[in-house]
Amino acid sequence: MDGGIPMTVYQINGPVVIATGATDTFLNEMVKVGNKKLTGEVIAINGDMATIQVYEETSMLKPGEVILPSGKMLSAVLGPGMIGNIYDGIQRPLKELYSMSGDFIGRGLDAWPIDIQRIWDVQIFKDIGDKVSEGEIYAALKESPSIEHRLLVPQGVNGIVKSVEKSSRHKVTDTLMTVETDETTVELKMYQEHPVRIPRKLKEQYSTNTPLITGQRAIDIFFPISKGGTAAIPGGFGTGKTMTQHQLAKWADADVIVYIGCGERGNEMTEVLNDFPELKDPKTNNSLMDRTVLIANTSNMPVSAREASIYTGITIAEYYRDMGYDVAVMADSTSRWAEALRELSGRLEEMPAEEGYPSYLSSRIAQFYERAGIGETFSGKEGSITIIGAVSPAGGDFSEPVTQNTKRYVKTFWGLDRNLAYSRHYPSINWLTSYSEYLNELDLWFDKNVDIRWSEYRKKAMSLLSEDDRLGRIIRIVGESVLADEQKIIVQVSSFLKVGILQQNAFSAGDSFCSLKKQFRLLKTTIDFYNRSIVFIKNGVAISAVLVADIISKVRRMKEDLNSDDEFDGLDKLIDEHFSKIEKTYNLIPQSGVKK
């Protein structure tokens, strides 16, 4: 540590430490606190007194111990070797910490976030005399079977290449090139550091009409999210927030996944660690870990590190975005992060706002989600960050501050329903309370790239589900027998939509992921069945003749039984034959339902 004049511990209040002698420090400076050299960050300065947020356990820390400044802000180390790695909230590699201290992380331990001994085969694209500018790709290497790591000129560096290393095999700490700028000569290594609280810049940010395909029917059909968009998954205990995020991390068509386990239970992160290496990426057939960075800051880790984990994760995501990749960030959960803010705020004796949360909760949530987006990077490529945050409202109360403030800044809301979850309907996304503000833009994409009737069928399905909800309230009061046949067919077809489309089995090899092509065939078959049925019923055909058990069973089970176009065509043929029999029985004009 060579940052400046040391400070002294004056007062300790849990993870908050007051220091004296703060004459040579600055806000957000990283420091090492006490004899154990605990990692901390300066969060306030008042005269010669500094308030420090310590990201490790502060027990046994005593007044009078020395605090060493670093001269730099709390930063993430960005370079090859992050893919497939597992970090804590301040980017310490957990595998390395385990080898150093065993099952429990020792205080004051530090390790490089990336392997500095590994040799990489690097291809350098620049020669002596070439001009380079910030964000430009100057070299590349194979970081994993799925990801090419593109080395970027650090932000703020613009100049002429003065030297280039001829060898192709290097460690991350080796100098690959030197660049002469107007002020100095800069050595370019395979890694760079970036302050986690300062967003990395895009050359140009713009909107997009390209969806993030998830393979989850309830999302892709009814509440899609755009690449570069934002989404929230709120739900009470047991509603499946973590499972939904796991599904999105497994199957979303992003190039890189950054999964932030922020304050969640250790067993849930264990599930991720066990599952991801075994699962195959449908695009590359490689392990999912070959495109994933994990940040595991579980509930038994220091609460203050939760607050940093969000920023560490989004900074890593921005780095891969700048290479030209589509990155999806899973934050599970932002409520635990907000609780860390609340605890730290209480320790700082700040005036509390609603439910004890600090008054700046809304702005912090906004700052996080605002780091999503899509645009042109300084490398000339297009990259995006999609942020999907889980919210854990106490008792499933969506009116609490974290959920309400999150709704202000996200454009997709996948509200999980306790009643659906308790009835084993997963994902328990409530189709009446959820929404997507990307629908208008994405409908055009789906109509063009999947089927021109996609948006038409989706709108019809949503109208049936809405009407079914109204009829359900009537049924609960007076029973189904009072409904007209036209209403009964709505209830029946809506059950097809719920069971056959909205419900999806994450543990089924055949149903965990559903292609857009299959999603459309499921939707089309269901809506076409309704459209044909309602014509017959309006012309006096008994509903019992329309809803034949054999056909109903096949429609209900088509998500499990059918995969290919030929199989769907076979079912459509059976349905055609079924309605042809009705036409003959009731002496109707074929395909019209009108009596002769």
N, C-alpha and C positions, 0 to 999 in steps of 0.2 A: 504493500500500500504506500503510495507516494503522492497522496493528494494534497497534503498541506499540514497545517498545525493540528496536532492531536487535541481532542476534547476529553472531558472527564465526566463520568457518570455522576449525576446529582440526585436523581430520583427515579424509582422504578415502579411502574404501575402495570403489571402484566406485560403485554407486548409493547407498551409505550414507555419509552425511556426519555427523561429530560437530561440534557447535557449542558455543561458550562464550558466556556472558552470557545464558543462558536464564532470566532472572528474571521475564519478563513474557509467557511463552508457555504453551500448553496442548496436551494430547494431541489429535492429528488436526488441528491448525491447519495451514492452507495457508501456505506461505512461498515467497519468491523468493530463490534462492540465487546468490550471487556476482555478478560484473559482468554476466554474461549473463542474469541473472534467470531461472534455471532453476526450473521448478515443482517443489516438493517438499512433503512432509507430515511433521509431527512425529510420530514413532511411539514415542518413549520420552523421559522426562525423569529425570535423576538429579542432584539439586542444581542447579547452574547450568550443567550440561551437557545438551544435547539431542541426540537421535539423529534424523536426518532421512532419510527415504526420498525420493530424487530421481527424478523420472519422465522425465528426459532424460539424454543422454550427459554425463558429468562430466569428460571429458578437458579438460585445460588449466585446470581449476579449481584454485586455489591457496589454501593456508592464509592467513588474514588477510582474505580477501574478506568483504564484508558480506552478511548474510542478513536480509531484510526480512519481518517478520511481516505477516499480512493481517488478523488479528483475527477470522477466520471459519474454519470447518472446510472441508476439501475437499468441494466441493459441485457439484452439477449445476445448470445453468441450464435451467429448465423453462418452455417457452412455445411459441407457434406458430412453425412453421418447422423443427421437428425431423423431421417426416415427410418421407421422401425424402432426408434428409441423411446424410452419411457422416462419422463422427468417429473420432479416435484414442482411446486408452484413457482420456484425461483430458478428453474431450469438446471437443477442438479440431477445428473443421471442416476436413477435409482439402482441400476445394476452395479454401478461403480460404488455407490454408497453401501450397498449390501456387501460387496467384497471387502469394504473397509471396516464395517461395524456390525455386520450380521443383520438380524431381523429388525432391529430398532435403529433408526438413524441417530448417530452420535451428534452431539451439539458441536457446532463450529467446523464440521467437515465441509470440505470443498473439493470439487473435481471439475475438470473440463467437461462442458456439455457434449463435446464431440471428441472422438478418439484422435489424439494428436500423434499417435505412433503408427497409425494405419497408413499404408502407401496406396495412393490413388493413381490411376492412369489418366492423365490430363491431356486434352488437346487444346492448345492455345491458338487463337485465331488472329492475333495481332502480330505485327512486325515493328521493328524499330522505325520511328518516324511517323507512324500512324497517329492520327488524332483519335482520342477517346473522350467520351462524355459520360456523365453520371447515369447509372442504370443500364449502360450498354453491356451486352454479353461479350466477354473477351475470351472465354474459355469454357470447356464443358467436360464432364466426366459422367460415368455411369454410377449413380448413387445406389440404385437398386434395380432389379429386373424390370421394374415398371417406370422408374423415374430417371430422366437425364437431368443431372444437376448442372445448371447453367450459372457460371460464375459472373457476377455483376460488378461493374465499376462502382465503388461506394458513392453514395449520394454526396454531392458537393465537390467531386473530383472531376475536373476537366483539364485536358492538357495533351502533351505529346509523349508517346512511348519512347523512353530513352534506353531501356534494356529489356531483353526477353530471355528467360531461362530456356536453354535448348533441350534439356532433359524432359521426358514425358512422365516420369514417375516422381511423385512428390508427397510429402506430408502436408497437412493443412497449415502448418506454421511456416512453410517455405515461402520465400518471395518468388513469385512467378514473373512479375513485371515491375518496372519502375516507371512512373509517370511524372513528367515535369509540368507543374502547373505554374500559374503566374507568381505564386508566393513561395512554393517549396517543391521538393521532390517527394513523391508518395510511393511507398512500397505496397504493391497489391499482393495479398496473400489469399489463400483459399477460404478464409473466413473473414467476417466483418462483425462489428458490434453495432447495435442500434438500441437507443433508449426505448423501453417498452411502453412508456406513456406518451410517446410522440408518434403519430401515425406516419408510415412511409408514404411518400407522395406518388400519385399517378400523374402521367403527362396530361391525360384528358379522361374525365369520367363522363359516362353517358348511360342512358337507360337501355334496356334490352328486352326483346320479346322472345328470348330463348328459355325454355323451362329447364329446371334441374329435375331430371327424370329420377324418380326414387324407386320405381317398381312396386309402390304401395298404392293400391287402387283408390282408396279414400282420398289420398293426396293428389295423385296425378290426374284423376278424373274430375273431382269436385273442388279441391282447394289447392291448386298447384302453386309452386313457388318458382320465381324466376332466378336464373343464375345471377348472382350479385344482389339477391334479395335478402329479406329478413323474415324470420318466422319465430313464433313462440309456441311452446307446448305446455300449457298450464294444466295442472290436474292435482287432485289430492292424493294422499297415500294409497298405493295399490291400484292406481288407474292406468299404469303402464307407461309413464313418462320415459323412464330409462330404457325400457324395451323398445319403444318407438324410436328413440334416438339411436339405439344399437342397430335397428333395421335401416335407418337412414344412413348411418355410417358404413354399413355393410354394402348397401346396394345403390346409393346415389351415384350418378354418373359424373362425379367430380374426379379430377386427376389426383388430388391430394386431400386427405382427411386429417384435420387436427381435432382430436377428441379431448376435451377438457373435463375431467372429473373433479368438479369443484365442490368439496365438502360432502360428497355422497359417501355411502357406506362402502367399506372395503370390499365386501363380497360382490358388489356390482362391478367394480373395476376388475376384480378377479375374473368375472365372467368375460369381460372384454379381452383380457390378457389370454385367457384360455381359448376363446372362440376365434379371434381374428387370425392367428397364425394358421388355423386349420381351414378357414374359409377361402374360397377362390374368388378373385375379382372376375366378374362375368366378361369384362372387356379384354383382359389380358391373360386370364387363367392363372395368374400368379397369386401368391398369398396376399391377403388384404393388408398385412403388415408392411408389404413392400410399397405401400402408398400412404401409410398412416404414421402420424406422430401422436403419442399419447402423453397427456399431462395428468398425473394421478396425485391429486391433493385431497386425500380422503378426510372423513370426519374426525379421525383420530390424529391428524396432523395439526400443527399450530394454526389457529384460526386466522392469524394475520396473513399467512401465506396464501390463503384463499383469495384475498383481495388482489394479490399480485398475479395469481395463476391466470386470470382472465386476460390480463395485458400481455403476459408472456406468450400465451397461445395465439392471440390475434397478431402479434408481431411476427411470429414464425409463419403464420398464414400469409401475411403481407409479403414476406420474403419470397415465398413460392409463387404468389400471384405475380410478383415483379418479373419472374422468369417466364411468364406467359401461361401459367396453369390456372385451371379452375379449381378453387379450394373451397371446401365445405368445413365450417367450424361448428362443432357440436359442444355446447356449453351446458353441463349438467351438474348443478343447476344454478341459475343466476340468483335464486332465492337464498341459497347458502352463501353466495358471494355478498348479497345485500345484508345478510345477518352478520357477516364479518365487518361490513361497514358500520352497522349499528353498534356492535360491541366496541369497535375502535373509537367511534364517536362518543360513546359513553365514557370510555377511559379518558378521552380528551376533555370531558365535561362540557361538550357542546350542547347548545339548546336543541332538544329533540323536537322533531315534527311528528307526523301521524304515526301512531303505534311505535314510537321510540326511534324510528329511522331518522337519519340526519336529513336536514333540509335540502342537501345537495344530492339526494338519492336520484331524483329525476334526471339531473344533468349527467350524473355518472352513467346511468343506463343509456341515455342518449349518446354519450361519447363512445360507448362500446358498440352499439348497433350502427352508428354512423361510419364505422370503419369497414362496413360491408360496402360492396359496390362492384361495378364492372367498368373497364375502360382500357385505354391504350397505355401501356407501360412505357418507360423510358427506353426499353429495349426494342420498342416498335411492335411488340406482340400484344395481343389481347389477353387480359387476365381478369379473374373475378374472385371475389370472396362472398360466399353465402353464409350467413350466420343463423343458426337455429338454436335457440336457447330454451331449455326447460325451466319452468317456473313451478315451485312447490308451495302453493298457498295453504296456510294452515286450515285444516278442516275442509279443504276444497272451496274456500270462499274467494271467488274471483274479484270481490270488491276490495280486497286488501291492497296496500300501496304498491307492492312490487308488481303484481299482475296489472293493475291499472296504469302504472307508469310505463310498463313494457308495452301495453296496447297502444300507447301514444306514438311509439317509435317503430313498431313492426307493421308490415303490410300483409302478413299472413298469420292467422290465428287458428291453431288446431286445438280447440278446447276439449279436454278429455272429460268424460262423464262417468261418475261413480256407478250409476245404475247400469250402464252398459258394461263396465268392467266387472261388476258383481254378477252379471248374467253371462260372463265369459265371452263377451263380444269384444274382440280386439282386432285392430287398434280401436280403442274406445273413443274415437273422435266423434263428437256430437255434430251431426250434419245440419242441425238447426242453429246452433250458436257459433259455429266456426265460419270463417270467411277467408277469402283471398282477394286482395285488391289488384292482383295481377291478371285476373280473368280476361278482361277485355283485350289486353295485349296478347296473352298466351292462346286465346281461342283461335286467333289467326294462324298461329304456328301449328297447333294441333290439326286444324282444318286443312292446312297445306301439306303437312308432313305425315299425318296418320290417315285421316279420312275427312272429306269435305263436310260430312254430317256429324263430326265429333261434337261441336258446340251445340248443335240442334238436339242431339240425343242427351247430352249432359243437362241442358236446360229442362227438357221434358222429365228426366229422372228427378231433378230437384223439385219440380212442381208436384210430382207424384208423392215424394217424401214429405213435402210440406202439407199437402192435402191429407196424407195418411196421419200426420200428427193431429190435425183437427178432428179427423174421424176417430182417432184413438181416444180422445177425450170424451167423445159421445159414447163409445163402446164401454168405457170404464164406468159410466153412469147408468146406462140403460141396456147395455148388451149389444152384441153384433146383429142380433136378429132384426132389429129395427132398420138396418141399413138396406138401401135399395141395391139391386144386383150391380148397378154401375159403380156404386161405392164399394161394394164387396170386392170387385175385381181390382180396384185401386189398392185396397188393403193387402190383397194377395200378391200383387205384382211388387208392391213396396217391400213385402217380406223377401221376395226374390232379390231385390236390390240390396237389402240389409245383409242377408245371409250370403248371397252369391257374389256380391261386389264389395260392399263396405267392410265385411268381415274377412279377415285374412290371417292365416295360421303361420306365425313366424317360425314355428318348429317343423313345418312341413317342407321337405326338399322341393316339392312341386309347387307350393303356394307361397313360400317366403318371398319370392320375387315374381312379379308378373310383368311381362313385356307390354309395351303400348299396343301392339297388334292384338294380343290376347285380351287386354283390357277393353279395346273397342268391340271385339267380337262378343264378349260377355254383355257389354252394355247394349249393343245392337240387338242381340237375340232377345234380351229381356224387354226392351222397349217395343220392338216389333211384335212380340207376343201380346203386349198390352194393346197396341194400336189395332191389331186384328181382332182381339177378344172384345174390345169395347164396341166395335161395329156390329158384331153379332148380337151382343147383349142388348144394344139399343133397338134391335129389330126382333126382339122377342125370344132369342135363344136362351134356354135355361143355363144359369151359371154352372150347374153341375155337369152339363154337357161340354162346357168349355174347359173347366178345371178337372181334367181326367188325371187320375192318380199317376199313371205311368209317365205322362208328359210332365206333370208337375215335378216329379222326382228327378227327371233328367235335367230340367231347367235349374233346379236347386243345386244339383251336383256337378254342373258343367265346369265349374272352376277347378274341381279336382280331377274330373274324368277326361276333359278335352284339352288338347294343346295345339294340334295342327289345324290348318284350314280345312283339310279333308274331314276331320272329326267334327268340326263346327258345321260344315256343309251337310254332313250326315244328320246332325240334329235338326238343322233347318228343314231338311227333307222330311223328317218325321213329323215336325210341326205342320208343314204344308199338307201332309197326308191327313193329319188330325183335323185340320180345318176343312179340308175337302170332304171328309166324311160328314162334318156338321152341315156343310152346304147341301149335300145330297139328302140328308135326313130331314132337313127343314125346308127343302125345295127352294134354295136361295140361288141367286145369280152368282156364279163363281167369282171369287175374289172381291165381292162387293158387300155381301151380307144383306143385300136388298131382296125381299121376296119377289118371286116371279109373278 
